[in-house]
Amino acid sequence: MIVVSAERLTKDFLTGFWRPRPKRALDGISFSVPQGEVFGLLGPNGAGK
């Protein structure tokens, strides 16, 4: 049984001070987590986890 599922996630954020422009951090990522499985996201501080 799947307890968490995400499909085609996309995340954009603005970068730049004077002329903000969009920057794509995620582009169409999908995942699922079955019951009983441990799932974690790792990355540096400020990475948008």
Secondary structure as UniProt FT lines:
FT   STRAND          2..15
FT   STRAND          21..34
FT   TURN            35..36
FT   TURN            45..46
//
